[in-house]
Amino acid sequence: MPELSAGVPETTGGVRLAEISDRPLDPAAVDAAVRGHRYGAVVVFSGVVRDHDSGQAVSALEYSAHPDAIRFLRECCASVAESTGLPVAAVHRIGELSVGDLAIVTAVAAPHRAEAFAACSTLVDRIKHEVPIWKRQLFADGLSEWVNACG
């Protein structure tokens, strides 16, 4: 699946980056998308594929996205940007991921850290619950499980 993106850089607030990509994620690019001279805090969250879940050894993940997933991602980003007045960015990976790969990277910039942390947490929660991206966990024992979640 090709990379999908949206968002136009602005001097204040707004969606700076919203993408769903089948390529490895670059936290530095997500960070750079929200930075500005007016902001003293940039919070970047990276969701990493871990080697376990609920006591089972995980060997890999597969993420699949609904064809309209980018629209839902844009809406989540726009809602958080609008409610906070802060610049936001988010990129979610799809396809096959190995343990240690980045599944999602989000960033929010703010004048102070508390509001950046709060907005970034809200953004991740909204994406996880509202964007139709599903993950299939592949376990070391050969079994797999679909999870209706994004992060």
Summary of the structure (lengths in Angstrom):
residues: 151
radius of gyration: 15.3
end to end distance: 19.1
largest distance: 50.5
contacts: 503
relative contact order: 0.24
helix: 28%
strand: 41%
